[in-house]
Amino acid sequence: MDWLVERLMNMVPVLLSLSVHEFAHAWSAHKLGDETAAEAGRLTLDPSAHIDPIGTLLLPLLGVPFGWAKPVPVNPMRFRPDVDKNWGMMVTAAAGPISNVLLAITCVLVLALAFVVVPHHFIPLQLMERAIAVNIALAIFNMIPVPPLDGSRVVAGLLPRSAWPAWKTFTRFSPIVLMLIVLSPGRFTASLYQKPIEWTFSMLDALIKLLGG
C-alpha cells in the first residue's frame, strides 16, 4: 500500500497545479473579453472541470510526476476590439506557466514559515514540497516553444511576419518534436528542471534558516 500512498501524493499536487494553470488561461482570456472558456465551465479552480483521464489521473498514478489537463478553449476573435489578437494570445498562453511560478513561490514562502513551527514529516508539508517541484517543472515544460505548448503561442506572437511561413512548416512537425522531447533520455529531461528546482529549494533552505534564527 505504500506505493499507492506515494502515487496519490504525486497526484494531489499535479491535479491542483494543473487546475490553477488552466484557470489562469481561462481568467486571462475572460479579462481580455473572451468568454469561451467561461461558457465551457472552465473559469473555475474546481479540478473536476479540468481533468484529463490520462494526463491528470493515470500518469501520476503510474508514478510520472507531471501531466496535463484538458486544454482551455480560447477564441481571439472574441477579444475586446482594443486587444491585439497576437498580444492577447501571448498573454493567455503565458498566464498558465506564470501561475505555476507564482504558486511555487507561494509554496516556498508558506513552507518556510511552516517549517519553523511543525515537523518536517508532516504530510501537508511533504505535499507542498512536491508542489514546488511540480509547478517549476510545469512552468518550464509548458514554455518549451513547441506546439501545442504555451511557449509556442508566445513565440508565434513575437515572430515577424516574414518568419511565419517557416514557423508554419515547423508546426507541421511539432508532434514529432514534442514526442522526442517527452520520450528523450531521463538525463536530458532532468536537465531542464534540475537546476531551477535545486535553486528554488536552496532559496527555501535560506528562508528557513532566516526565519528560524
Secondary structure, DSSP 8 states (H G I E B T S, - for coil): -HHHHHHHHHHHHHHHHHHHHHHHHHHHHHHTT--HHHHTT-SS--GGGT--IIIIIIHHHTT-S----------GGGS-TTS-HHHHHHHHHHHHHHHHHHHHHHHHHHHHHHHHHS-TT-HHHHHHHHHHHHHHHHHHHHTSSSTTSHHHHHHHHHS-GGGHHHHHHHHHTHHHHHHHHHTS-HHHHHHHHHHHHHHHHHHHHHHHHHHH-
